[in-house]
């Protein structure tokens, strides 16, 4: 990830004054692009599913759904936002970092500390990209008839679900592996493959174009294969390809 990339943020707080103050701080940080706001945990979950923000500025004490419950839900997402807790209480700090929170800021939030937290998110993403770039020739064992062969994950163009299997599509041929999509993606080099549908993921290096026809958005691969982007994966896919 380039250092000039900007981030989308969702502020989650049931207090209007707190939301407004944090938004004013975010407006001063040039590395932040879009700022959305939610007045409670349930509204936040709906907005996360629709807009896929990179960062949550998340209050903890909320009447409908606590920040901890929102964070727990985010852990189950394929593309989870980075979480920066913003709270008036320090007693939740230990529990907060069990959710791999980027930071824990006490109210009133100080601009300097918020800037540091945003920089920390960018740094984490740069590290992930560096790991991708240095992954090299990562290989998988797959069945080929009665034999097992090794294939380079760099040669996998895309992956599609095929009943209880995943079909690894390479140029000119494919292989079936008996594994769930999420489990398989967890064994592949981080960041190389982008999940664009509940049943499909693509190797970013083989994507030629992103197109739209009516309400349908789809990718065109280098071999002219067209792969539809699922509605719930559009924001994450667009972000992954820098559009």
N, C-alpha and C positions, 0 to 999 in steps of 0.2 A: 504494500500500500504506500502510495506516495504521501509525503508529509503535507502536501497542499490539499489533500482530500478533505472535504467538509462532512460533518456528521449531522444526522437527523436526531432530534432529541424529543422525548416525551416527558413532560413534567407531570407527576402524579401527586396531588395533595388536595385534601378536602377543605383546606382553608384558602379562600380567595386571595387574601392579602399575601399569604406565603407564596402562592402560585405566581402572583404578579411580581413580587420581589425577585424570585428566582428567574422569571422570564427576563426581567430587566438586566440581570447579571449576564444571562446567556446572550442577550442582544449585543453585549460588548465584546464577546469572544468571536473573533473572525473565523475560527475553525468550525463554528456551528452554522449549519445551513438552515434547515427548517425546525421550527419550534412548535410543538403541539402541546395541549394541556388536557388533563383528565381530572375530574373532581372526586374520583373514588377508584377503588380497586377494580370493580366490575366494569366500569367504563374503560379503564386502562386496558383490561384484557381484550375488550372488543377492538380498541384502537391498535393494540399490538398486532392482532391477527390481520388487520386491514392495512396497516402502514409500515410494519416491520422497522421500527426505529432502531438505530444503532445503540442509543444510550437511553436508559430510564433514570430520571432523577426522582427517586421513589421515597415518599413519606412512609412511615411505618404504622403509626396510630391513625387508622381510618375506620369509620363506623361500619361500612358495608363489607369490606374485605381488606385485611391488613396487608401491609407491604410485604411481610414475610410470605403470605399466601400467594401474592402476585409473583414473587421471586421463585417460589416453588413451582408454580405453573410454567414459568419461563424456562426452567431447567429441562422441561420435557419437549421444548421446541427444537425443531431442526436447526433453525438459525436464531439463536438466542441473543437478545440485546445485552450489552454490558450494563451492570447495575451500579449506580451510585446512590446509596441511601442518604436521605436528607431528613433529619429528625431532631427534635428538641431533647431527646433522651440518649444517654450514653449506655444504658443498661442492655441494649440489644446488640452491641458491637460484636461480641463473640459469635452470637447466632448468625449475624449478618454475613460474616466472612465464611461461614459454612456454605453459603450460596456462591462462593467465589466472587464476591462483590469487589469492584474495582476500588471503591473508597466508601468512607462512612463520614459524612459531614454533619456537624452539629449546627442547628439553627441558632441565631441567624447566620446563614451561609455567607462565608467571606469570599469575595471575588477571586482573590489570589489562590485560595484552596480549590475553588471550582475550576480555575484554569489548570491547575496542576492535575486534577482528576481527569479532565478532558485530554490533556497531554498524555496521561498514563494509558488511556484507552487507545489513543493513536499508536503509542509505543507497543502495546500488546499486539495490535494488528500488524504492525511492521515486523515484529518478531515472527508472527504466524506466516507472513509472506516470505520472510527469509528462509524459514524452514521449508516452505514449498519450493523455493528456488534451489535449495541445496539438497532436496530429496534424492536427486539423481535417478538412477535406474532402479526403481522399486519394482519387485517382481512378485507374481502370484503363481501358485500351483493350481492348475485346472485339469479336469478330465478331458481326454481326447480319445473317444472310443474306449478301448481297453487299457489305454496308457494314461499317464499323468505327465503333463508338460508344464514348463514355466513360460509365462508371458510377461512382458514389460507392461506395467500399468500406464506408461506413457503412450503405449500403442492403442489403448482402449479409447475408442471414439465416443461411445456413449453406452449407457446401461439402461436396460428396460426390464420391468417386472414381467415374468412369464409364469403365471400361476404361482407355485411355491418356490420358484427359482428366479435367479437374476441372470439375464442374458447379457454377456459382455460382448459388445459389438466392436470388432476390429475391422480394418480394411480387408474386405474380401471373405471374412468368415466370422463366426461367433462361437462362444463357449457358454455352457450353462453351469452355474454354481448354485448349490442348495443353501441359500443364506438370505436373511432379510435385508432389505435395502439399507437400513440404518446401520446394521452390523457390518455390512460390506464396506460402506463408505468410511466407517471407523477404522478399517484396515488399510485404506488407501492414503496416499500422501495428502496431508491437510491442505485445503485450498485449491487443489488441482481440479477436483470435480465439483460441479455446481448442481444441486438438486433443483430441478425446474418443474417437477410434477410429483405427485404422490408415487408414481410408478416409473419415473425417469430421472436420470442424472446425466450430465454431459461433461466431457473433458473440455475445459475452456480453450485449450490450444487448437481445437478443431472447429470452433464456432466461427462461421464466416460472416453472418449477418443476423440482425434482429429485426423482425418485420411485424406489421400489424395489418390485419384484414378484417374490417368491421370491429367486433369486440374481441376477436381472437388475436393473441400475440403468440408468436412462434419463432424458433431459431432455425436458421438454415446452416447446416453443417457444410464442410468443405466438399463432401461427396454429394451435395444437393439434397440430402435427407432433411425433411422438415419435421420438427419436434415441437408440439404445442406446449406452451408454458401454462401450468395450472393457475387458476385465478388466485389462490392463496399463496403462490410462489412468485407472483409478478414483481412485487417490490424488492424481494431479496435477489431475484435474478437480475433486475435492472441495476441494482447496487453492485452486484458481483461483476457486471460487465461495464461498470462506469457510465451508465446512461441515465 
